[in-house]
Amino acid sequence: MAESNEPQEIKTIIIDNVKYKTRLTKKYLARKAYAPANLGHVCAFIPGTILKISVKEGDKVKKGTHLLELEAMKMANNLISPIDGIVKKIHVKQGDLVPKNFLLVEVV
């Protein structure tokens, strides 16, 4: 690993109530902050094509209600509502190609 001529600032981190002095890596400083999962966001778990949308914006849904069908690897996957609520926004239309982790539907 190549050495940098830039002096790195020493930081104090606390783990289990123990203080440590260290230099933090660029990778650590550039990391994405933790955000808890939002159960109302239904995302694509795999890249695929939207085959069918079974709900409209404003529809009331119960936990387990069929929202849409995502075709991936020649399989039709039924995505269901993870919570009771109202469909706030549908971010796709039939025939759309979506990447992994793409937000498909918001339920509030």
VMD Tcl script that builds the backbone (N, CA, C; Angstrom):
set m [mol new atoms 324]
animate dup $m
set s [atomselect $m all]
$s set {name element resname resid chain x y z} {
  {N N MET 1 A 0.841 -1.168 0.000}
  {CA C MET 1 A 0.000 0.000 0.000}
  {C C MET 1 A 0.887 1.232 0.000}
  {N N ALA 2 A 0.594 2.189 -0.850}
  {CA C ALA 2 A 1.405 3.389 -0.970}
  {C C ALA 2 A 1.179 4.305 0.224}
  {N N GLU 3 A 2.249 4.892 0.703}
  {CA C GLU 3 A 2.172 5.834 1.824}
  {C C GLU 3 A 1.787 7.207 1.295}
  {N N SER 4 A 0.993 7.905 2.050}
  {CA C SER 4 A 0.597 9.260 1.698}
  {C C SER 4 A 1.470 10.228 2.477}
  {N N ASN 5 A 1.853 11.329 1.836}
  {CA C ASN 5 A 2.653 12.339 2.511}
  {C C ASN 5 A 1.799 13.256 3.374}
  {N N GLU 6 A 0.492 13.170 3.234}
  {CA C GLU 6 A -0.402 14.013 4.018}
  {C C GLU 6 A -0.506 13.478 5.437}
  {N N PRO 7 A -0.332 14.336 6.431}
  {CA C PRO 7 A -0.498 13.857 7.803}
  {C C PRO 7 A -1.981 13.587 8.078}
  {N N GLN 8 A -2.277 12.464 8.700}
  {CA C GLN 8 A -3.651 12.129 9.035}
  {C C GLN 8 A -3.920 12.560 10.469}
  {N N GLU 9 A -5.092 13.093 10.664}
  {CA C GLU 9 A -5.480 13.548 11.991}
  {C C GLU 9 A -5.838 12.344 12.856}
  {N N ILE 10 A -5.409 12.373 14.089}
  {CA C ILE 10 A -5.732 11.287 15.021}
  {C C ILE 10 A -7.096 11.579 15.621}
  {N N LYS 11 A -7.962 10.583 15.585}
  {CA C LYS 11 A -9.331 10.703 16.093}
  {C C LYS 11 A -9.496 9.768 17.291}
  {N N THR 12 A -10.469 10.090 18.119}
  {CA C THR 12 A -10.816 9.222 19.233}
  {C C THR 12 A -12.155 8.573 18.918}
  {N N ILE 13 A -12.201 7.249 19.001}
  {CA C ILE 13 A -13.458 6.535 18.831}
  {C C ILE 13 A -13.737 5.773 20.126}
  {N N ILE 14 A -15.005 5.562 20.420}
  {CA C ILE 14 A -15.403 4.857 21.630}
  {C C ILE 14 A -16.150 3.593 21.238}
  {N N ILE 15 A -15.652 2.463 21.709}
  {CA C ILE 15 A -16.287 1.173 21.464}
  {C C ILE 15 A -16.461 0.495 22.811}
  {N N ASP 16 A -17.700 0.180 23.154}
  {CA C ASP 16 A -18.008 -0.453 24.447}
  {C C ASP 16 A -17.386 0.316 25.612}
  {N N ASN 17 A -17.562 1.627 25.599}
  {CA C ASN 17 A -17.083 2.525 26.653}
  {C C ASN 17 A -15.566 2.543 26.818}
  {N N VAL 18 A -14.825 2.110 25.820}
  {CA C VAL 18 A -13.366 2.172 25.834}
  {C C VAL 18 A -12.949 3.143 24.729}
  {N N LYS 19 A -12.094 4.121 25.077}
  {CA C LYS 19 A -11.629 5.114 24.103}
  {C C LYS 19 A -10.367 4.618 23.411}
  {N N TYR 20 A -10.353 4.776 22.083}
  {CA C TYR 20 A -9.197 4.407 21.278}
  {C C TYR 20 A -8.802 5.611 20.443}
  {N N LYS 21 A -7.495 5.857 20.330}
  {CA C LYS 21 A -6.987 6.908 19.446}
  {C C LYS 21 A -6.450 6.211 18.198}
  {N N THR 22 A -6.891 6.702 17.039}
  {CA C THR 22 A -6.519 6.032 15.790}
  {C C THR 22 A -6.580 7.018 14.630}
  {N N ARG 23 A -6.040 6.602 13.517}
  {CA C ARG 23 A -6.183 7.341 12.260}
  {C C ARG 23 A -7.225 6.596 11.439}
  {N N LEU 24 A -8.215 7.301 10.960}
  {CA C LEU 24 A -9.309 6.681 10.220}
  {C C LEU 24 A -8.966 6.631 8.736}
  {N N THR 25 A -9.279 5.509 8.093}
  {CA C THR 25 A -8.986 5.351 6.666}
  {C C THR 25 A -9.952 6.168 5.822}
  {N N LYS 26 A -9.558 6.433 4.581}
  {CA C LYS 26 A -10.436 7.145 3.647}
  {C C LYS 26 A -11.715 6.349 3.414}
  {N N LYS 27 A -11.584 5.031 3.340}
  {CA C LYS 27 A -12.751 4.177 3.127}
  {C C LYS 27 A -13.733 4.320 4.289}
  {N N TYR 28 A -13.228 4.337 5.507}
  {CA C TYR 28 A -14.091 4.494 6.682}
  {C C TYR 28 A -14.774 5.858 6.672}
  {N N LEU 29 A -14.032 6.900 6.352}
  {CA C LEU 29 A -14.599 8.256 6.333}
  {C C LEU 29 A -15.631 8.441 5.223}
  {N N ALA 30 A -15.507 7.669 4.126}
  {CA C ALA 30 A -16.420 7.803 2.987}
  {C C ALA 30 A -17.598 6.832 3.067}
  {N N ARG 31 A -17.691 6.060 4.141}
  {CA C ARG 31 A -18.745 5.044 4.248}
  {C C ARG 31 A -20.128 5.688 4.265}
  {N N LYS 32 A -21.108 4.916 3.866}
  {CA C LYS 32 A -22.496 5.361 3.869}
  {C C LYS 32 A -23.041 5.203 5.284}
  {N N ALA 33 A -23.685 6.229 5.774}
  {CA C ALA 33 A -24.228 6.195 7.131}
  {C C ALA 33 A -25.344 5.162 7.225}
  {N N TYR 34 A -25.451 4.523 8.374}
  {CA C TYR 34 A -26.494 3.528 8.602}
  {C C TYR 34 A -27.860 4.201 8.631}
  {N N ALA 35 A -28.807 3.610 7.964}
  {CA C ALA 35 A -30.192 4.076 8.004}
  {C C ALA 35 A -31.068 2.844 8.221}
  {N N PRO 36 A -31.953 2.888 9.214}
  {CA C PRO 36 A -32.803 1.723 9.443}
  {C C PRO 36 A -33.713 1.471 8.239}
  {N N ALA 37 A -34.088 0.230 8.055}
  {CA C ALA 37 A -34.940 -0.153 6.925}
  {C C ALA 37 A -36.301 0.525 7.040}
  {N N ASN 38 A -36.819 1.005 5.921}
  {CA C ASN 38 A -38.147 1.596 5.880}
  {C C ASN 38 A -39.091 0.525 5.347}
  {N N LEU 39 A -39.933 -0.013 6.225}
  {CA C LEU 39 A -40.813 -1.114 5.832}
  {C C LEU 39 A -41.831 -0.716 4.773}
  {N N GLY 40 A -42.115 0.562 4.630}
  {CA C GLY 40 A -43.076 1.012 3.634}
  {C C GLY 40 A -42.506 1.111 2.228}
  {N N HIS 41 A -41.198 0.933 2.090}
  {CA C HIS 41 A -40.563 0.991 0.770}
  {C C HIS 41 A -40.418 -0.430 0.238}
  {N N VAL 42 A -41.081 -0.715 -0.868}
  {CA C VAL 42 A -40.968 -2.026 -1.522}
  {C C VAL 42 A -39.980 -1.852 -2.666}
  {N N CYS 43 A -38.836 -2.543 -2.556}
  {CA C CYS 43 A -37.761 -2.408 -3.542}
  {C C CYS 43 A -37.545 -3.719 -4.279}
  {N N ALA 44 A -36.938 -3.619 -5.457}
  {CA C ALA 44 A -36.597 -4.810 -6.243}
  {C C ALA 44 A -35.439 -5.523 -5.556}
  {N N PHE 45 A -35.612 -6.798 -5.246}
  {CA C PHE 45 A -34.564 -7.567 -4.579}
  {C C PHE 45 A -33.604 -8.180 -5.588}
  {N N ILE 46 A -33.959 -8.050 -6.878}
  {CA C ILE 46 A -33.162 -8.602 -7.969}
  {C C ILE 46 A -33.513 -7.779 -9.213}
  {N N PRO 47 A -32.592 -7.597 -10.159}
  {CA C PRO 47 A -32.944 -6.873 -11.388}
  {C C PRO 47 A -34.005 -7.646 -12.172}
  {N N GLY 48 A -34.898 -6.919 -12.801}
  {CA C GLY 48 A -35.936 -7.606 -13.561}
  {C C GLY 48 A -36.858 -6.666 -14.298}
  {N N THR 49 A -37.982 -7.208 -14.775}
  {CA C THR 49 A -38.979 -6.478 -15.556}
  {C C THR 49 A -40.310 -6.507 -14.813}
  {N N ILE 50 A -40.988 -5.363 -14.783}
  {CA C ILE 50 A -42.297 -5.290 -14.146}
  {C C ILE 50 A -43.316 -5.898 -15.111}
  {N N LEU 51 A -43.960 -6.995 -14.695}
  {CA C LEU 51 A -44.946 -7.665 -15.539}
  {C C LEU 51 A -46.345 -7.090 -15.336}
  {N N LYS 52 A -46.715 -6.868 -14.065}
  {CA C LYS 52 A -48.079 -6.472 -13.766}
  {C C LYS 52 A -48.101 -5.668 -12.474}
  {N N ILE 53 A -48.888 -4.596 -12.445}
  {CA C ILE 53 A -49.087 -3.807 -11.236}
  {C C ILE 53 A -50.536 -4.012 -10.805}
  {N N SER 54 A -50.727 -4.465 -9.580}
  {CA C SER 54 A -52.066 -4.843 -9.107}
  {C C SER 54 A -52.758 -3.769 -8.279}
  {N N VAL 55 A -52.082 -2.674 -7.965}
  {CA C VAL 55 A -52.680 -1.616 -7.139}
  {C C VAL 55 A -52.525 -0.261 -7.824}
  {N N LYS 56 A -53.260 0.723 -7.320}
  {CA C LYS 56 A -53.149 2.101 -7.807}
  {C C LYS 56 A -52.764 2.993 -6.641}
  {N N GLU 57 A -52.222 4.158 -6.947}
  {CA C GLU 57 A -51.915 5.121 -5.893}
  {C C GLU 57 A -53.210 5.483 -5.173}
  {N N GLY 58 A -53.148 5.521 -3.846}
  {CA C GLY 58 A -54.320 5.829 -3.044}
  {C C GLY 58 A -55.072 4.609 -2.547}
  {N N ASP 59 A -54.775 3.422 -3.078}
  {CA C ASP 59 A -55.436 2.191 -2.630}
  {C C ASP 59 A -55.034 1.861 -1.192}
  {N N LYS 60 A -56.017 1.385 -0.408}
  {CA C LYS 60 A -55.718 0.870 0.923}
  {C C LYS 60 A -55.296 -0.583 0.770}
  {N N VAL 61 A -54.209 -0.945 1.452}
  {CA C VAL 61 A -53.709 -2.315 1.375}
  {C C VAL 61 A -53.478 -2.863 2.778}
  {N N LYS 62 A -53.615 -4.161 2.904}
  {CA C LYS 62 A -53.316 -4.869 4.144}
  {C C LYS 62 A -51.965 -5.546 3.981}
  {N N LYS 63 A -51.334 -5.878 5.089}
  {CA C LYS 63 A -50.082 -6.630 5.038}
  {C C LYS 63 A -50.342 -7.931 4.279}
  {N N GLY 64 A -49.521 -8.208 3.263}
  {CA C GLY 64 A -49.683 -9.418 2.458}
  {C C GLY 64 A -50.432 -9.204 1.152}
  {N N THR 65 A -50.958 -7.989 0.924}
  {CA C THR 65 A -51.665 -7.686 -0.326}
  {C C THR 65 A -50.683 -7.717 -1.504}
  {N N HIS 66 A -51.070 -8.352 -2.592}
  {CA C HIS 66 A -50.242 -8.427 -3.805}
  {C C HIS 66 A -50.143 -7.038 -4.421}
  {N N LEU 67 A -48.909 -6.531 -4.586}
  {CA C LEU 67 A -48.699 -5.199 -5.158}
  {C C LEU 67 A -48.341 -5.261 -6.635}
  {N N LEU 68 A -47.352 -6.083 -6.963}
  {CA C LEU 68 A -46.921 -6.180 -8.358}
  {C C LEU 68 A -46.168 -7.467 -8.599}
  {N N GLU 69 A -45.920 -7.729 -9.883}
  {CA C GLU 69 A -45.208 -8.930 -10.307}
  {C C GLU 69 A -43.915 -8.497 -10.991}
  {N N LEU 70 A -42.797 -9.054 -10.535}
  {CA C LEU 70 A -41.478 -8.740 -11.072}
  {C C LEU 70 A -40.901 -10.005 -11.688}
  {N N GLU 71 A -40.614 -9.958 -12.997}
  {CA C GLU 71 A -40.003 -11.111 -13.662}
  {C C GLU 71 A -38.491 -10.967 -13.595}
  {N N ALA 72 A -37.858 -12.014 -13.082}
  {CA C ALA 72 A -36.402 -12.035 -12.991}
  {C C ALA 72 A -35.941 -13.471 -13.226}
  {N N MET 73 A -34.982 -13.640 -14.098}
  {CA C MET 73 A -34.426 -14.961 -14.405}
  {C C MET 73 A -35.518 -15.947 -14.816}
  {N N LYS 74 A -36.457 -15.497 -15.636}
  {CA C LYS 74 A -37.560 -16.290 -16.185}
  {C C LYS 74 A -38.536 -16.777 -15.114}
  {N N MET 75 A -38.559 -16.084 -13.975}
  {CA C MET 75 A -39.494 -16.418 -12.904}
  {C C MET 75 A -40.309 -15.181 -12.556}
  {N N ALA 76 A -41.605 -15.367 -12.351}
  {CA C ALA 76 A -42.473 -14.267 -11.934}
  {C C ALA 76 A -42.490 -14.238 -10.404}
  {N N ASN 77 A -42.061 -13.122 -9.826}
  {CA C ASN 77 A -42.007 -12.961 -8.382}
  {C C ASN 77 A -43.103 -12.010 -7.945}
  {N N ASN 78 A -43.948 -12.450 -7.029}
  {CA C ASN 78 A -45.020 -11.608 -6.504}
  {C C ASN 78 A -44.486 -10.809 -5.332}
  {N N LEU 79 A -44.572 -9.494 -5.406}
  {CA C LEU 79 A -44.166 -8.636 -4.308}
  {C C LEU 79 A -45.412 -8.213 -3.555}
  {N N ILE 80 A -45.357 -8.358 -2.234}
  {CA C ILE 80 A -46.524 -8.088 -1.399}
  {C C ILE 80 A -46.244 -6.928 -0.457}
  {N N SER 81 A -47.307 -6.353 0.070}
  {CA C SER 81 A -47.180 -5.241 1.002}
  {C C SER 81 A -46.638 -5.741 2.331}
  {N N PRO 82 A -45.581 -5.100 2.838}
  {CA C PRO 82 A -45.018 -5.525 4.115}
  {C C PRO 82 A -45.793 -4.981 5.316}
  {N N ILE 83 A -46.666 -3.992 5.086}
  {CA C ILE 83 A -47.416 -3.354 6.168}
  {C C ILE 83 A -48.829 -3.008 5.715}
  {N N ASP 84 A -49.719 -2.737 6.680}
  {CA C ASP 84 A -51.031 -2.171 6.369}
  {C C ASP 84 A -50.815 -0.695 6.052}
  {N N GLY 85 A -51.559 -0.161 5.093}
  {CA C GLY 85 A -51.423 1.258 4.790}
  {C C GLY 85 A -52.086 1.642 3.491}
  {N N ILE 86 A -51.628 2.769 2.959}
  {CA C ILE 86 A -52.141 3.320 1.699}
  {C C ILE 86 A -50.981 3.434 0.725}
  {N N VAL 87 A -51.222 3.065 -0.527}
  {CA C VAL 87 A -50.189 3.171 -1.555}
  {C C VAL 87 A -49.990 4.659 -1.851}
  {N N LYS 88 A -48.835 5.179 -1.438}
  {CA C LYS 88 A -48.541 6.604 -1.607}
  {C C LYS 88 A -48.065 6.900 -3.029}
  {N N LYS 89 A -47.118 6.082 -3.520}
  {CA C LYS 89 A -46.509 6.356 -4.821}
  {C C LYS 89 A -46.063 5.054 -5.463}
  {N N ILE 90 A -46.323 4.931 -6.763}
  {CA C ILE 90 A -45.822 3.809 -7.562}
  {C C ILE 90 A -44.769 4.395 -8.502}
  {N N HIS 91 A -43.545 3.914 -8.392}
  {CA C HIS 91 A -42.422 4.489 -9.143}
  {C C HIS 91 A -42.119 3.776 -10.454}
  {N N VAL 92 A -42.945 2.803 -10.842}
  {CA C VAL 92 A -42.700 2.032 -12.065}
  {C C VAL 92 A -43.999 1.890 -12.850}
  {N N LYS 93 A -43.850 1.446 -14.086}
  {CA C LYS 93 A -45.028 1.097 -14.888}
  {C C LYS 93 A -44.761 -0.262 -15.530}
  {N N GLN 94 A -45.803 -0.870 -16.027}
  {CA C GLN 94 A -45.672 -2.190 -16.638}
  {C C GLN 94 A -44.650 -2.148 -17.766}
  {N N GLY 95 A -43.760 -3.136 -17.784}
  {CA C GLY 95 A -42.744 -3.231 -18.831}
  {C C GLY 95 A -41.417 -2.587 -18.465}
  {N N ASP 96 A -41.359 -1.835 -17.359}
  {CA C ASP 96 A -40.104 -1.187 -16.954}
  {C C ASP 96 A -39.066 -2.227 -16.555}
  {N N LEU 97 A -37.809 -1.971 -16.948}
  {CA C LEU 97 A -36.667 -2.760 -16.478}
  {C C LEU 97 A -36.117 -2.043 -15.258}
  {N N VAL 98 A -35.949 -2.772 -14.151}
  {CA C VAL 98 A -35.484 -2.143 -12.921}
  {C C VAL 98 A -34.220 -2.828 -12.407}
  {N N PRO 99 A -33.289 -2.048 -11.827}
  {CA C PRO 99 A -32.095 -2.640 -11.231}
  {C C PRO 99 A -32.383 -3.119 -9.809}
  {N N LYS 100 A -31.452 -3.848 -9.244}
  {CA C LYS 100 A -31.557 -4.315 -7.866}
  {C C LYS 100 A -31.662 -3.102 -6.927}
  {N N ASN 101 A -32.481 -3.214 -5.897}
  {CA C ASN 101 A -32.701 -2.198 -4.866}
  {C C ASN 101 A -33.444 -0.960 -5.358}
  {N N PHE 102 A -34.039 -1.009 -6.531}
  {CA C PHE 102 A -34.806 0.126 -7.058}
  {C C PHE 102 A -36.123 0.234 -6.285}
  {N N LEU 103 A -36.484 1.457 -5.864}
  {CA C LEU 103 A -37.738 1.676 -5.143}
  {C C LEU 103 A -38.900 1.530 -6.109}
  {N N LEU 104 A -39.776 0.574 -5.836}
  {CA C LEU 104 A -40.906 0.284 -6.719}
  {C C LEU 104 A -42.179 0.954 -6.231}
  {N N VAL 105 A -42.525 0.743 -4.956}
  {CA C VAL 105 A -43.785 1.224 -4.399}
  {C C VAL 105 A -43.535 1.743 -2.983}
  {N N GLU 106 A -44.213 2.843 -2.640}
  {CA C GLU 106 A -44.198 3.354 -1.270}
  {C C GLU 106 A -45.554 3.142 -0.645}
  {N N VAL 107 A -45.570 2.552 0.550}
  {CA C VAL 107 A -46.798 2.337 1.308}
  {C C VAL 107 A -46.637 3.095 2.624}
  {N N VAL 108 A -47.650 3.911 2.960}
  {CA C VAL 108 A -47.593 4.668 4.229}
  {C C VAL 108 A -48.792 4.335 5.096}
}
mol reanalyze $m
mol bondsrecalc $m
mol representation Tube
mol addrep $m
